[in-house]
Amino acid sequence: MPRPITYLYSAVDALVAAAVGLGVPLIAVVAVQLATAGFGSDFLAGFQYAAAVWALSLGGFVNAAIDPSSGLLPAGSEAIAFTLRVMPLGLTLITVWLARVTGVRIRAGSDMVWPGLLFTTAVFSACAAGVSIAATGRGIDIGVWQTTIVGAVIFLGSAFIGARAWQVAPIEAAVSSLETRGRALLTQGLRAAGIMITGVLGAGVVLLVIAVVVGLASVLALFQSLPLDVTSAIVVGLSQLVIAVNGVVWSAAWMLGTGFALGTGSSVTPTETLVGPMPVVPLLGAISASPPLLAISVIAVPVLVGLAAMVGVRMHAPAGAARGVWSRISVALVAAGVAAVAIGVLALAAGGSAGPGRLADVGPFPLLTGASAFGTLALGALVGALVPLSTEEFDDDADESDRRRDARENDEPVDATSTAKATAKTKAGSRTASSRASANAAKRDAPAGASTAPASSGKGAGAAAKSSAAKRRSSRDSADERPWVADAVSKRFEDPGESEKKPGTALEVRADDPPAERQTSEIRRAKRLKVENPRYDDEPDIYADIDIDD
């Protein structure tokens, strides 16, 4: 049961997350105000600006207006009203990390995770709503409802991951109700989707770094064109780190071929750069005026990411996972779909309206970016799903097609045949392990005289025996053990030694015995030969799992 102290800690964590999210932009704004106007600054306006930035990071919108008296507009012009909808994802990541820490604390302090998650999310939502209401006014109107609801979803989702809440009811019960095949497909698909998302964003980071290094002169020129003092320069420099996360998503969209916009009617893609007057943001100096001819080849990167993700998931597939061709195709499509949805949502969050006029359309195109992500990732994932990683998968595919055909002919469910196959494989694996264990035990229990007899035949005989054993091992590695050993044992029975022909012994095999007794005698003979004759020490005991009273 949850303790009251757990709810208290959760509330404190939510308050800390809200304080840090609001405090980071507030410290930057106040620092600039103190550096420019001293203690005579309008700190209430600074609080409004910081609250607006925090609301944007939570997915809200801000309606603002520029008054001619501010000096930002030409004399005699009218006030301009516009809407801001771009999320500074760097600040959003801070909230996500703090919410995840909160979820970890809830999981460690209580057995009932969901009440703690809902309570701490309610506290955080109340903070977001209160700050938004308090900052509204004097030319700034913050969307309270959107900020509160979207911010609550972001906080709850991050805390959900930190608390691993999918391992508790009701999600755990829903997943457990799925069949083994469905759970395996879901697990593999989500794992592959995570690899795809990480790979695409990682490639976006690399592209952004390359673009900044190549266009460093333009970035520095834009930075120096701003009339900044030391404090303002530091704040602007740090702000570039906050929006660099948006730049990563923009670079990923550029890599996917759809590109992004820097104003209404503009387009930045691997094939062309068509932009008008741009805002004076130093990071935008990394945009190349004319992309190279081979820039279109970057669209192969997400294809390779999908290929690597699918191959990696197949190589580390859990026990009991379906390995048939249709199962692999299903995993590839599910993973590509989940990754495409996530990338499309990130593209939506990284863009929007950044100012008046043409700046109302800035950032990637969410639908096109998601569609391109699905196409490229699915192409690579399907190739990774169809390429055989071992010869066993050929047999698995053939067996699965045969089982499906037999199931249709016998009016049986296909999943039942898959379950039977998995059960048969498990039993075969257990028999193999038992056979090996029994063979090792037979070696340990062999008489000392039997183990020392070959050694007395001299070095030449020992070398020949080792060579023969090596040949037998290589032969067994390249073929199935059971037919090979059965053939070897049957050849040995064709001409038994004089001691084995004596009637009345346990090794006697009579031609007039019934089939069942003859089979029992043959198995007993093979087991006895394995123990008493040293030359069979290298051969696996294929009858080790059969318990016969000798």
C-alpha positions as CSV (number, residue, x, y, z in Angstrom):
1,M,0.0,0.0,0.0
2,P,1.2,3.5,-0.7
3,R,2.4,5.5,2.3
4,P,1.5,9.2,2.8
5,I,5.2,10.1,2.6
6,T,5.3,8.7,-0.9
7,Y,2.7,11.2,-2.0
8,L,4.5,14.0,-0.3
9,Y,7.7,13.1,-2.2
10,S,5.8,13.0,-5.4
11,A,4.3,16.4,-4.9
12,V,7.7,17.8,-4.1
13,D,9.2,16.3,-7.2
14,A,6.4,17.8,-9.3
15,L,7.0,21.2,-7.8
16,V,10.7,20.9,-8.4
17,A,10.1,20.0,-12.1
18,A,7.8,23.0,-12.5
19,A,10.3,25.3,-10.7
20,V,13.2,24.2,-12.9
21,G,11.3,24.4,-16.1
22,L,10.2,28.0,-15.3
23,G,13.5,28.9,-13.5
24,V,15.8,28.3,-16.5
25,P,14.2,30.9,-18.8
26,L,13.5,33.2,-15.9
27,I,17.2,33.3,-14.9
28,A,18.2,34.1,-18.5
29,V,15.6,36.9,-18.9
30,V,16.4,38.5,-15.5
31,A,20.2,38.3,-16.2
32,V,19.6,40.2,-19.5
33,Q,17.4,42.8,-17.7
34,L,20.0,43.4,-15.0
35,A,22.8,43.8,-17.6
36,T,20.9,46.3,-19.7
37,A,18.6,48.3,-17.4
38,G,19.8,47.4,-13.9
39,F,17.3,47.1,-11.0
40,G,15.0,49.5,-12.7
41,S,13.9,46.8,-15.1
42,D,10.3,45.6,-15.5
43,F,10.7,42.3,-13.7
44,L,7.0,41.5,-14.2
45,A,7.5,41.6,-17.9
46,G,10.5,39.3,-17.5
47,F,8.3,36.8,-15.6
48,Q,5.8,36.9,-18.4
49,Y,8.5,36.2,-21.0
50,A,9.9,33.3,-19.0
51,A,6.4,31.9,-18.4
52,A,5.6,32.1,-22.1
53,V,8.8,30.2,-23.0
54,W,8.0,27.5,-20.4
55,A,4.4,27.2,-21.7
56,L,5.8,26.7,-25.3
57,S,8.1,23.9,-24.0
58,L,5.0,22.2,-22.6
59,G,3.2,22.3,-25.9
60,G,1.1,25.4,-25.4
61,F,0.7,28.4,-27.6
62,V,1.2,32.1,-26.9
63,N,-0.6,35.0,-28.5
64,A,1.6,38.0,-28.5
65,A,1.6,41.6,-29.9
66,I,4.4,44.0,-30.8
67,D,3.5,47.6,-29.9
68,P,5.1,50.5,-32.0
69,S,6.2,52.0,-28.7
70,S,8.6,49.1,-28.2
71,G,10.9,50.4,-30.9
72,L,10.8,47.2,-32.8
73,L,8.5,48.6,-35.5
74,P,8.9,51.6,-37.8
75,A,7.3,54.9,-36.5
76,G,3.7,55.3,-37.4
77,S,3.0,51.6,-38.0
78,E,0.3,49.6,-36.3
79,A,0.7,46.9,-33.7
80,I,1.3,43.4,-35.0
81,A,-0.4,40.4,-33.4
82,F,0.9,36.8,-34.0
83,T,0.9,33.4,-32.4
84,L,3.9,31.3,-31.3
85,R,3.6,27.5,-31.4
86,V,7.2,26.2,-31.6
87,M,8.3,24.0,-28.7
88,P,11.9,24.7,-27.5
89,L,12.6,21.0,-27.2
90,G,15.8,21.5,-25.2
91,L,13.7,22.9,-22.3
92,T,11.2,20.2,-22.8
93,L,13.9,17.6,-22.3
94,I,14.6,19.0,-18.9
95,T,11.0,18.5,-17.9
96,V,11.0,15.0,-19.4
97,W,14.1,14.0,-17.4
98,L,12.8,15.4,-14.1
99,A,9.4,13.6,-14.7
100,R,11.3,10.3,-15.3
101,V,13.2,10.7,-12.0
102,T,9.8,11.3,-10.3
103,G,8.5,8.0,-11.8
104,V,11.6,6.1,-10.5
105,R,11.0,7.5,-7.0
106,I,7.3,6.5,-7.1
107,R,8.2,2.9,-8.2
108,A,10.7,2.6,-5.4
109,G,8.5,3.9,-2.7
110,S,5.1,2.3,-3.4
111,D,3.6,-0.9,-4.7
112,M,0.7,1.0,-6.2
113,V,2.2,3.0,-9.0
114,W,-0.8,4.5,-10.7
115,P,-2.1,6.5,-7.8
116,G,1.3,8.1,-7.4
117,L,1.6,8.9,-11.1
118,L,-1.8,10.5,-11.3
119,F,-1.3,12.5,-8.1
120,T,2.1,13.9,-9.1
121,T,0.8,14.7,-12.6
122,A,-2.1,16.6,-11.1
123,V,0.3,18.7,-9.0
124,F,2.4,19.5,-12.0
125,S,-0.6,20.4,-14.1
126,A,-1.9,22.7,-11.4
127,C,1.5,24.5,-11.4
128,A,1.4,24.9,-15.2
129,A,-2.1,26.2,-15.1
130,G,-1.3,28.7,-12.3
131,V,1.8,30.1,-14.0
132,S,0.0,30.5,-17.3
133,I,-2.9,32.3,-15.7
134,A,-0.6,34.6,-13.7
135,A,1.5,35.5,-16.8
136,T,-1.4,36.3,-19.1
137,G,-1.9,40.0,-19.7
138,R,-0.1,43.1,-21.1
139,G,0.1,41.9,-24.6
140,I,0.8,38.2,-23.8
141,D,-2.0,35.6,-23.8
142,I,-1.0,32.0,-22.9
143,G,-3.2,29.2,-23.9
144,V,-4.0,27.8,-20.4
145,W,-5.9,24.7,-21.4
146,Q,-3.6,23.5,-24.1
147,T,-0.5,24.2,-21.9
148,T,-2.1,22.3,-19.0
149,I,-3.3,19.3,-20.9
150,V,-0.3,18.8,-23.2
151,G,2.1,19.4,-20.4
152,A,0.3,16.8,-18.2
153,V,0.6,14.3,-21.1
154,I,4.3,14.9,-21.4
155,F,4.9,14.7,-17.6
156,L,2.7,11.6,-17.2
157,G,4.3,9.8,-20.2
158,S,7.9,10.5,-18.9
159,A,7.0,9.4,-15.3
160,F,5.3,6.3,-16.8
161,I,8.6,5.3,-18.4
162,G,10.5,6.0,-15.2
163,A,8.2,4.0,-13.1
164,R,8.0,1.1,-15.7
165,A,4.3,1.2,-15.2
166,W,3.7,-1.2,-18.1
167,Q,4.7,-3.9,-15.6
168,V,1.7,-3.3,-13.4
169,A,-2.0,-3.6,-13.9
170,P,-4.0,-2.9,-16.1
171,I,-1.4,-2.9,-18.8
172,E,0.4,-6.0,-17.6
173,A,-2.9,-7.9,-17.5
174,A,-3.7,-6.8,-21.1
175,V,-0.3,-7.9,-22.4
176,S,-0.5,-11.2,-20.5
177,S,-3.9,-11.9,-22.1
178,L,-2.2,-12.0,-25.5
179,E,-0.9,-15.3,-26.9
180,T,2.8,-16.1,-26.8
181,R,3.1,-15.3,-30.5
182,G,1.4,-11.9,-30.1
183,R,3.6,-10.9,-27.2
184,A,6.7,-11.9,-29.0
185,L,5.7,-9.8,-32.1
186,L,4.8,-6.8,-29.9
187,T,8.1,-7.0,-28.0
188,Q,10.3,-7.3,-31.0
189,G,8.4,-4.6,-32.9
190,L,8.7,-2.1,-30.1
191,R,12.4,-2.9,-29.6
192,A,13.1,-2.5,-33.3
193,A,11.1,0.8,-33.3
194,G,13.2,2.1,-30.5
195,I,16.4,1.3,-32.4
196,M,15.0,3.0,-35.5
197,I,14.0,6.2,-33.7
198,T,17.4,6.4,-32.0
199,G,19.2,5.7,-35.2
200,V,17.3,8.4,-37.2
201,L,17.8,11.0,-34.4
202,G,21.5,10.0,-34.0
203,A,22.0,10.6,-37.7
204,G,20.3,14.0,-37.3
205,V,22.8,14.9,-34.6
206,V,25.7,14.0,-36.9
207,L,24.3,16.0,-39.8
208,L,23.7,19.0,-37.6
209,V,27.3,18.9,-36.3
210,I,28.6,18.6,-39.8
211,A,26.5,21.5,-41.0
212,V,27.6,23.8,-38.1
213,V,31.3,23.0,-38.7
214,V,31.0,23.6,-42.5
215,G,29.0,26.8,-42.0
216,L,30.8,28.0,-38.9
217,A,31.8,31.3,-40.6
218,S,28.1,32.1,-41.3
219,V,27.1,31.2,-37.8
220,L,29.7,33.5,-36.2
221,A,28.8,36.3,-38.7
222,L,25.1,36.2,-37.6
223,F,26.1,36.1,-33.9
224,Q,28.4,39.1,-34.3
225,S,25.7,41.1,-36.2
226,L,23.5,41.1,-33.0
227,P,24.1,44.2,-30.7
228,L,24.8,42.2,-27.6
229,D,26.7,42.8,-24.4
230,V,28.6,40.1,-22.5
231,T,25.6,38.9,-20.5
232,S,23.3,39.0,-23.5
233,A,25.8,37.1,-25.7
234,I,26.0,34.3,-23.1
235,V,22.3,34.1,-22.9
236,V,21.9,34.0,-26.7
237,G,24.6,31.3,-26.9
238,L,22.9,29.1,-24.3
239,S,19.6,29.6,-26.1
240,Q,21.2,28.1,-29.2
241,L,21.7,24.9,-27.2
242,V,18.0,24.9,-26.3
243,I,16.9,25.1,-29.9
244,A,19.6,22.7,-31.1
245,V,17.3,19.9,-30.2
246,N,14.9,21.3,-32.7
247,G,17.7,21.5,-35.2
248,V,18.3,17.7,-34.7
249,V,14.7,17.0,-35.7
250,W,15.0,19.4,-38.7
251,S,18.2,17.6,-39.8
252,A,16.4,14.3,-39.5
253,A,13.6,15.6,-41.7
254,W,16.1,16.9,-44.2
255,M,17.8,13.5,-44.3
256,L,14.4,11.8,-44.9
257,G,14.0,14.0,-48.1
258,T,11.0,16.1,-47.0
259,G,13.1,18.9,-45.5
260,F,11.7,21.8,-43.6
261,A,10.4,25.4,-44.1
262,L,11.8,28.7,-43.0
263,G,8.7,30.7,-43.8
264,T,5.6,30.4,-45.9
265,G,6.5,29.1,-49.4
266,S,10.1,28.2,-48.5
267,S,11.8,24.8,-48.6
268,V,15.1,23.3,-47.5
269,T,15.7,19.8,-48.9
270,P,18.7,17.8,-50.1
271,T,18.0,18.9,-53.6
272,E,17.4,22.6,-53.2
273,T,17.4,25.5,-50.7
274,L,14.6,28.0,-51.4
275,V,14.3,30.6,-48.6
276,G,13.6,34.3,-48.3
277,P,14.7,36.7,-45.5
278,M,15.5,34.7,-42.4
279,P,15.4,35.7,-38.8
280,V,18.7,36.6,-37.2
281,V,19.3,33.3,-35.4
282,P,22.9,32.2,-35.3
283,L,22.1,28.5,-35.7
284,L,20.3,29.1,-39.0
285,G,23.7,30.1,-40.5
286,A,24.4,26.4,-40.8
287,I,21.9,26.1,-43.6
288,S,23.7,25.6,-46.9
289,A,22.8,28.0,-49.7
290,S,23.2,25.3,-52.3
291,P,23.4,21.6,-51.2
292,P,25.9,19.4,-53.0
293,L,24.8,17.1,-55.8
294,L,25.4,14.0,-53.7
295,A,23.3,15.3,-50.8
296,I,20.3,13.3,-52.0
297,S,22.2,10.1,-51.1
298,V,21.6,10.8,-47.4
299,I,18.1,9.3,-47.9
300,A,19.9,5.9,-47.8
301,V,20.7,6.4,-44.2
302,P,17.2,5.7,-42.8
303,V,17.1,2.6,-45.0
304,L,20.3,1.3,-43.5
305,V,18.9,2.2,-40.0
306,G,15.8,0.1,-40.6
307,L,18.0,-2.8,-41.9
308,A,20.3,-2.7,-38.9
309,A,17.4,-2.5,-36.5
310,M,15.7,-5.5,-37.9
311,V,18.8,-7.6,-38.1
312,G,19.7,-6.7,-34.5
313,V,16.3,-7.7,-33.2
314,R,16.5,-11.0,-35.1
315,M,19.9,-11.8,-33.7
316,H,18.7,-11.2,-30.1
317,A,15.2,-12.6,-30.4
318,P,13.9,-14.0,-27.2
319,A,13.2,-17.7,-26.7
320,G,10.0,-18.8,-28.2
321,A,9.8,-15.9,-30.6
322,A,8.3,-16.7,-34.0
323,R,10.9,-16.9,-36.7
324,G,8.8,-17.5,-39.8
325,V,9.0,-15.2,-42.8
326,W,5.5,-13.7,-42.2
327,S,6.3,-13.1,-38.5
328,R,9.5,-11.3,-39.5
329,I,7.6,-9.2,-42.0
330,S,4.9,-8.3,-39.4
331,V,7.6,-7.2,-36.9
332,A,9.3,-5.0,-39.6
333,L,6.0,-3.3,-40.5
334,V,5.0,-2.7,-36.9
335,A,8.4,-1.3,-36.0
336,A,8.4,1.0,-39.0
337,G,4.9,2.2,-38.3
338,V,5.6,3.0,-34.6
339,A,8.9,4.8,-35.5
340,A,7.2,6.8,-38.2
341,V,4.4,8.0,-35.8
342,A,7.0,9.0,-33.2
343,I,9.1,10.9,-35.8
344,G,6.0,12.6,-37.1
345,V,5.1,13.8,-33.6
346,L,8.6,15.1,-33.1
347,A,8.4,17.0,-36.4
348,L,5.1,18.5,-35.3
349,A,6.6,19.6,-32.0
350,A,9.8,21.0,-33.5
351,G,7.9,23.3,-35.9
352,G,5.0,25.7,-36.1
353,S,4.6,29.4,-35.9
354,A,7.6,31.4,-34.8
355,G,6.5,34.9,-35.5
356,P,4.4,37.3,-37.6
357,G,4.1,37.2,-41.4
358,R,6.1,34.5,-43.2
359,L,7.4,33.1,-40.0
360,A,3.9,31.5,-39.3
361,D,5.2,28.4,-41.1
362,V,8.5,27.1,-39.7
363,G,9.9,23.6,-39.3
364,P,9.4,20.2,-40.8
365,F,6.2,19.0,-42.5
366,P,4.8,16.4,-40.0
367,L,2.7,14.3,-42.4
368,L,5.3,14.2,-45.1
369,T,8.1,13.5,-42.7
370,G,6.2,10.6,-41.0
371,A,5.3,9.1,-44.4
372,S,8.9,9.3,-45.6
373,A,10.1,7.8,-42.4
374,F,7.7,4.9,-42.8
375,G,8.7,4.2,-46.4
376,T,12.4,4.3,-45.9
377,L,12.5,2.5,-42.5
378,A,10.0,-0.2,-43.8
379,L,12.1,-0.8,-46.9
380,G,15.3,-1.4,-44.9
381,A,13.4,-3.4,-42.2
382,L,11.8,-5.7,-44.9
383,V,15.2,-6.4,-46.4
384,G,16.5,-7.1,-42.9
385,A,13.6,-9.4,-42.3
386,L,13.9,-11.4,-45.5
387,V,17.7,-11.9,-45.5
388,P,18.4,-15.3,-43.9
389,L,20.9,-15.1,-41.0
390,S,21.4,-18.9,-40.8
391,T,20.5,-22.1,-42.7
392,E,18.0,-23.0,-40.0
393,E,15.7,-20.2,-41.0
394,F,15.2,-21.8,-44.4
395,D,13.8,-24.9,-42.6
396,D,11.8,-22.7,-40.3
397,D,10.1,-21.0,-43.3
398,A,9.4,-24.3,-45.0
399,D,8.1,-25.8,-41.8
400,E,5.8,-22.9,-41.1
401,S,4.3,-23.0,-44.6
402,D,3.7,-26.7,-44.2
403,R,2.1,-26.2,-40.8
404,R,-0.2,-23.5,-42.2
405,R,-1.2,-25.7,-45.1
406,D,-1.9,-28.7,-42.8
407,A,-3.8,-26.5,-40.4
408,R,-6.0,-25.2,-43.2
409,E,-6.6,-28.8,-44.4
410,N,-7.5,-30.0,-40.9
411,D,-9.5,-26.9,-39.9
412,E,-7.1,-26.2,-37.1
413,P,-6.0,-22.8,-35.9
414,V,-2.6,-21.7,-37.2
415,D,-1.4,-20.5,-33.8
416,A,-1.9,-24.0,-32.4
417,T,0.5,-25.5,-34.9
418,S,3.0,-22.7,-34.0
419,T,2.7,-23.5,-30.4
420,A,3.2,-27.2,-31.1
421,K,6.3,-26.4,-33.0
422,A,7.7,-24.3,-30.2
423,T,6.9,-27.0,-27.7
424,A,8.6,-29.6,-29.9
425,K,11.7,-27.5,-30.2
426,T,11.9,-27.0,-26.5
427,K,11.6,-30.8,-25.9
428,A,14.3,-31.5,-28.5
429,G,16.6,-29.0,-26.9
430,S,16.0,-30.6,-23.5
431,R,16.7,-34.1,-24.9
432,T,20.0,-32.8,-26.5
433,A,21.1,-31.3,-23.2
434,S,20.2,-34.5,-21.3
435,S,22.1,-36.6,-23.9
436,R,25.2,-34.5,-23.5
437,A,25.0,-34.6,-19.7
438,S,24.6,-38.4,-19.7
439,A,27.6,-38.8,-22.1
440,N,29.8,-36.7,-19.8
441,A,28.6,-38.8,-16.8
442,A,29.5,-42.0,-18.7
443,K,33.0,-40.7,-19.3
444,R,33.5,-39.9,-15.6
445,D,32.1,-43.3,-14.5
446,A,34.1,-45.4,-17.0
447,P,36.5,-47.9,-15.4
448,A,40.1,-46.8,-15.0
449,G,41.5,-49.8,-16.9
450,A,39.3,-48.9,-19.9
451,S,40.5,-45.3,-19.9
452,T,44.2,-46.3,-19.6
453,A,44.2,-49.2,-22.2
454,P,44.7,-47.0,-25.3
455,A,47.6,-45.2,-23.7
456,S,49.7,-48.4,-23.5
457,S,49.6,-48.8,-27.3
458,G,52.3,-46.2,-27.8
459,K,52.6,-42.7,-29.1
460,G,51.7,-43.6,-32.6
461,A,48.5,-45.3,-31.7
462,G,47.6,-42.3,-29.4
463,A,48.2,-39.8,-32.3
464,A,46.1,-42.0,-34.6
465,A,43.3,-42.1,-32.1
466,K,43.3,-38.4,-31.7
467,S,43.2,-37.9,-35.4
468,S,40.3,-40.3,-35.7
469,A,38.5,-38.6,-32.9
470,A,39.0,-35.2,-34.6
471,K,37.6,-36.6,-37.9
472,R,34.6,-38.0,-36.1
473,R,33.9,-34.6,-34.3
474,S,34.2,-32.7,-37.6
475,S,31.9,-35.2,-39.2
476,R,29.3,-34.7,-36.4
477,D,29.6,-30.9,-36.7
478,S,28.7,-31.0,-40.3
479,A,25.8,-33.5,-40.0
480,D,23.0,-34.5,-37.7
481,E,24.2,-36.6,-34.7
482,R,21.5,-39.2,-34.5
483,P,21.7,-40.7,-38.0
484,W,25.5,-40.7,-37.9
485,V,25.7,-42.4,-34.5
486,A,23.0,-44.9,-35.3
487,D,24.8,-45.8,-38.5
488,A,28.1,-46.2,-36.6
489,V,26.4,-48.4,-34.0
490,S,24.7,-50.6,-36.5
491,K,28.0,-51.2,-38.3
492,R,29.6,-52.2,-35.0
493,F,26.8,-54.7,-34.5
494,E,27.3,-56.4,-37.8
495,D,30.5,-58.1,-36.6
496,P,30.4,-58.2,-32.8
497,G,33.4,-59.6,-30.9
498,E,33.7,-63.1,-29.5
499,S,32.8,-61.9,-26.0
500,E,29.6,-60.3,-27.3
501,K,28.4,-63.5,-29.1
502,K,28.2,-65.5,-25.8
503,P,24.5,-66.5,-25.2
504,G,22.9,-65.6,-22.0
505,T,24.6,-62.2,-21.7
506,A,22.9,-58.8,-21.6
507,L,24.3,-58.1,-25.1
508,E,22.6,-61.1,-26.7
509,V,20.3,-60.2,-29.6
510,R,18.2,-63.0,-30.9
511,A,16.7,-62.9,-34.4
512,D,13.5,-64.5,-33.2
513,D,12.8,-61.7,-30.6
514,P,9.7,-59.6,-31.0
515,P,10.4,-56.1,-32.5
516,A,9.9,-54.3,-29.2
517,E,12.3,-56.6,-27.3
518,R,14.8,-56.5,-30.1
519,Q,14.8,-52.7,-30.0
520,T,15.3,-52.8,-26.3
521,S,18.2,-55.2,-26.6
522,E,19.8,-53.0,-29.3
523,I,19.5,-49.9,-27.1
524,R,20.9,-51.9,-24.1
525,R,23.8,-53.0,-26.3
526,A,24.6,-49.5,-27.5
527,K,24.5,-48.1,-23.9
528,R,26.8,-50.9,-22.7
529,L,29.3,-50.3,-25.6
530,K,29.3,-46.6,-24.8
531,V,30.4,-47.4,-21.2
532,E,32.7,-50.3,-21.6
533,N,34.5,-49.7,-24.9
534,P,36.9,-46.6,-24.8
535,R,36.8,-46.1,-28.5
536,Y,33.2,-44.9,-28.3
537,D,34.0,-42.2,-25.7
538,D,34.1,-39.5,-28.4
539,E,30.6,-40.4,-29.7
540,P,27.5,-38.8,-28.2
541,D,25.1,-41.1,-26.5
542,I,21.9,-40.8,-28.5
543,Y,20.0,-43.1,-26.1
544,A,21.0,-41.3,-22.9
545,D,17.5,-40.0,-22.4
546,I,16.1,-43.6,-22.5
547,D,16.0,-45.2,-19.1
548,I,16.5,-49.0,-19.4
549,D,17.3,-51.3,-16.5
550,D,20.6,-52.9,-17.5
